[in-house]
Amino acid sequence: MSTSFSHEITLIVLKLMGVKKAFSRDPLDFKKIRKQDVHDPKSAFFKKSSKQFSIANSTITEVNPELPAKKFVLFVHGGAFVSGPARHHWDVIRKISEESSDMVWICNYPKAPESDIREISKNIGEVYKRALEKFSDHEITLIGDSVGGTLIAALTQRLIQHQEKLPKRLIIVSPVMDATMANQAIDPIDSIDPMLSKKGILSAKKMCAVDMDLSNTMISPLNGSFEGFPSTMIFLASHDITYPDQKLAVAKMKKAKVDVEVIEGENMPHIWPFLPVMKEAKLAFQEILNRL
């Protein structure tokens, strides 16, 4: 499939920014990566429509529509467990808020290596419980990109295991489904992935897992069950090292009779629907807005 000119420009920008280089180190230089974090956007939009508060050890930014919200989005950002949210996450939140009538929470959860996957997962669970105090389960959508997708997939598995209320829908963009990165199909993609490298991602996972086995479902939801999952929309990208494990997850969802909608980006990079400028990203993101 041919790609747009804006796609080619995006790849050039990613290379100039040194994204792949940053994610090719072991140990991962998380302090350098965090320099791109944006914790409190200063734009007039967010000053007018948002407020911040804490749940457990997470900072929540609540963004409200002009009219009273009838639905709710919990957004769990990516960043390899060590960083974020970044500017593109705030752009996504703004677009969702402007194009829907939903209240949006973006969850800035504790990060590795200061916090491990147990602490991070506990925080995500506490935030979801608080959301259920404000909205009914059938009014809630969970959205996550990269490890944000990992966290909401693993959260859903725990909710099902404990017979707790499920959100209406999951929207997961380029989720990291298996922290071990042991799938041999990853290796050929590593050389063409413009953003991520197996070496750096494994380093980040080890920082987050600490003494936990990387195959544990808390950090590798691929190894868990997808029975009983709510309606799920998942975005895959063929030039993304997390793609082979996403394909396996989709197969397990289909076998479990999950109502799963798969949107696959041929020749696209990691988290492609959230990348700025790119024509393919704009079209993919519109599909998310259509579901909301």
C-alpha positions in Angstrom: 0.0 0.0 0.0 1.3 3.4 -0.9 1.7 5.9 1.9 1.1 9.7 2.0 3.8 12.4 1.6 3.0 13.4 5.2 3.9 9.9 6.3 7.3 10.2 4.7 7.7 13.6 6.4 6.8 12.1 9.7 9.4 9.4 9.4 12.1 12.1 8.6 11.0 14.0 11.7 11.1 10.9 13.9 14.7 10.2 12.7 15.8 13.8 13.3 14.3 13.7 16.8 16.3 10.6 17.5 13.3 8.6 18.8 14.7 5.2 17.7 18.1 6.0 19.0 16.7 6.9 22.4 14.8 3.6 22.5 17.8 1.5 21.5 19.8 1.9 24.7 20.3 -0.6 27.5 19.9 0.6 30.1 17.3 3.0 28.8 18.1 6.6 29.5 14.7 7.3 31.0 15.8 10.7 32.4 16.6 11.9 28.9 13.3 10.6 27.5 11.4 12.4 30.3 12.6 15.7 29.0 9.7 15.5 26.5 7.1 15.1 29.2 4.3 17.6 29.6 2.6 17.4 33.0 0.6 20.6 33.0 -0.2 22.0 29.6 -0.3 25.8 29.6 -2.6 26.4 26.6 -5.7 28.6 27.0 -7.9 25.5 26.2 -6.6 23.5 29.2 -6.6 26.6 31.5 -10.3 27.1 30.7 -11.6 23.6 30.7 -9.5 21.4 33.0 -8.5 20.9 36.7 -6.0 18.6 38.4 -6.3 16.4 41.4 -4.8 13.2 42.9 -6.1 9.6 43.2 -3.6 7.4 45.0 -0.2 8.4 43.6 -1.6 9.5 40.2 -2.3 13.0 39.0 -5.6 13.2 37.2 -6.3 16.0 34.7 -10.0 16.3 34.2 -11.2 18.0 31.0 -14.9 19.0 30.9 -17.0 19.7 27.8 -19.0 22.9 27.7 -22.3 21.1 28.4 -22.7 18.6 31.2 -21.0 15.3 30.3 -23.1 12.3 29.7 -20.2 9.9 29.0 -16.7 9.4 30.3 -13.2 8.6 28.9 -10.3 7.4 31.0 -7.1 7.9 29.0 -4.0 6.0 30.1 -1.0 7.3 28.3 2.0 5.4 26.9 5.7 6.1 27.5 7.4 2.7 28.1 6.3 2.9 31.8 9.1 5.4 32.4 7.8 8.7 30.9 4.8 10.7 29.8 2.4 12.2 29.2 3.9 13.9 26.1 2.6 16.7 24.0 0.8 14.4 21.5 -1.2 12.9 24.4 -2.5 16.3 25.3 -3.4 17.0 21.6 -5.4 13.7 21.7 -7.2 14.8 24.8 -8.1 18.2 23.4 -9.5 16.7 20.2 -11.6 14.2 22.1 -12.9 16.9 24.3 -13.7 19.3 21.4 -15.4 16.6 19.3 -17.4 14.8 21.9 -19.5 15.5 24.9 -17.4 13.3 27.2 -15.6 14.2 30.4 -12.0 13.0 30.0 -9.5 12.0 32.6 -5.9 11.6 31.6 -4.1 9.5 34.2 -0.5 10.5 35.0 0.4 7.4 36.9 3.7 6.6 38.8 6.6 5.7 36.6 9.4 3.1 36.6 12.1 2.8 37.9 10.9 4.7 41.0 7.6 2.6 41.0 7.1 -1.0 39.8 4.3 -2.6 37.8 2.5 -3.6 41.1 2.3 0.1 42.2 1.4 1.3 38.7 -1.4 -1.3 38.3 -2.8 -0.5 41.8 -3.0 3.1 40.8 -4.9 2.4 37.5 -7.3 0.2 39.5 -7.9 3.0 42.1 -8.5 5.5 39.3 -11.0 3.3 37.6 -12.9 2.7 40.9 -13.2 6.5 41.4 -14.5 6.8 37.8 -17.3 4.4 38.7 -18.3 6.7 41.4 -19.0 9.4 38.9 -20.4 7.4 35.9 -22.1 4.1 35.2 -20.0 1.3 33.8 -21.9 1.5 30.4 -20.9 5.2 30.1 -17.2 4.6 30.4 -14.6 4.1 27.7 -11.0 3.3 28.4 -8.4 4.5 25.9 -4.6 3.7 26.1 -1.7 3.8 23.7 1.4 1.6 23.9 1.9 0.6 27.6 -1.3 2.6 28.3 -3.0 -0.1 26.3 -1.1 -2.7 28.2 -2.4 -1.3 31.5 -6.0 -1.1 30.5 -6.0 -4.6 29.0 -4.5 -6.0 32.2 -6.9 -4.0 34.3 -9.8 -5.5 32.3 -8.5 -9.0 33.0 -8.3 -8.3 36.7 -11.8 -6.8 36.7 -13.2 -9.9 35.0 -11.3 -12.2 37.4 -12.8 -10.4 40.4 -16.3 -10.1 38.8 -16.2 -6.3 38.9 -18.0 -3.9 36.6 -16.5 -3.5 33.2 -16.3 -0.4 31.0 -18.5 -0.2 27.9 -15.5 -0.2 25.5 -11.7 -0.4 25.2 -9.8 1.5 22.6 -6.2 0.4 22.5 -3.6 1.8 20.2 -0.4 -0.2 19.6 -0.5 -2.0 23.0 2.5 -3.8 24.2 1.0 -7.2 24.9 4.0 -9.2 25.9 6.9 -7.7 27.9 9.2 -10.6 27.2 9.6 -9.6 23.5 10.4 -13.3 22.9 8.3 -13.6 19.7 10.8 -14.4 16.9 8.6 -12.5 14.5 9.7 -9.2 16.2 13.4 -9.4 15.0 12.8 -8.7 11.3 10.6 -5.7 12.2 13.2 -4.3 14.6 15.3 -3.0 11.7 12.4 -1.2 10.0 10.6 0.2 13.1 11.3 3.9 13.0 10.5 4.5 16.7 11.2 1.5 18.9 13.9 -1.1 19.4 13.7 -4.4 21.2 16.8 -3.6 23.3 15.4 -0.4 24.8 11.9 -1.7 25.3 13.1 -4.8 27.1 15.2 -2.5 29.3 12.2 -0.5 30.2 10.1 -3.6 31.0 12.8 -4.9 33.3 12.9 -1.5 35.1 9.2 -1.8 35.6 8.9 -5.5 36.5 11.9 -5.5 38.9 11.7 -9.0 40.5 8.5 -10.0 38.7 8.7 -12.4 35.8 8.1 -10.5 32.5 5.6 -13.1 31.4 3.3 -12.2 34.3 -0.1 -11.1 33.0 0.1 -7.8 35.0 2.8 -6.6 32.5 2.1 -9.2 29.7 -1.7 -9.4 29.2 -1.2 -11.6 26.1 -0.7 -14.5 28.6 -4.0 -13.9 30.3 -7.6 -14.6 29.3 -9.7 -12.4 27.0 -12.9 -14.2 27.9 -15.6 -11.7 28.8 -13.8 -8.6 27.4 -16.1 -5.7 26.5 -16.2 -4.3 22.9 -12.6 -3.6 21.9 -11.2 -1.4 19.2 -7.5 -2.1 18.5 -5.0 -0.3 16.2 -2.1 -2.2 14.9 0.9 -1.1 12.8 3.0 -3.4 10.6 6.2 -1.4 11.1 6.0 -1.7 14.9 7.9 -4.3 17.0 4.9 -4.7 19.1 2.8 -5.8 16.1 3.4 -9.6 16.2 2.2 -9.9 19.8 -0.8 -7.7 19.0 -1.7 -10.1 16.2 -1.6 -13.0 18.7 -3.8 -11.0 21.1 -6.4 -10.3 18.4 -6.5 -14.0 17.6 -7.1 -14.8 21.3 -9.9 -12.2 21.4 -11.6 -13.6 18.3 -11.4 -17.1 19.8 -12.9 -15.8 23.0 -15.8 -14.3 20.9 -14.9 -10.7 21.9 -16.5 -8.0 19.8 -13.2 -6.8 18.5 -12.7 -4.2 15.7 -9.2 -4.3 14.2 -7.7 -1.4 12.3 -4.4 -2.3 10.8 -2.0 0.3 9.5 0.1 -1.1 6.7 3.6 0.4 6.8 2.6 2.5 9.8 4.8 3.1 12.9 3.9 2.7 16.6 0.9 4.7 17.9 0.3 6.0 14.4 -3.2 7.3 15.0 -1.8 9.8 17.6 1.0 11.2 15.4 0.6 14.8 14.2 0.4 15.9 10.6 0.2 12.5 9.0 -2.8 12.0 6.8 -3.2 8.3 7.8 -3.2 9.3 11.5 -6.0 11.9 11.0 -8.1 9.3 9.3 -7.5 6.7 12.0 -8.1 9.1 14.8 -11.4 10.1 13.2 -12.5 6.4 13.6 -11.9 6.8 17.3 -14.0 9.9 17.5 -16.7 8.2 15.5 -16.9 5.4 18.2 -17.1 8.0 21.0 
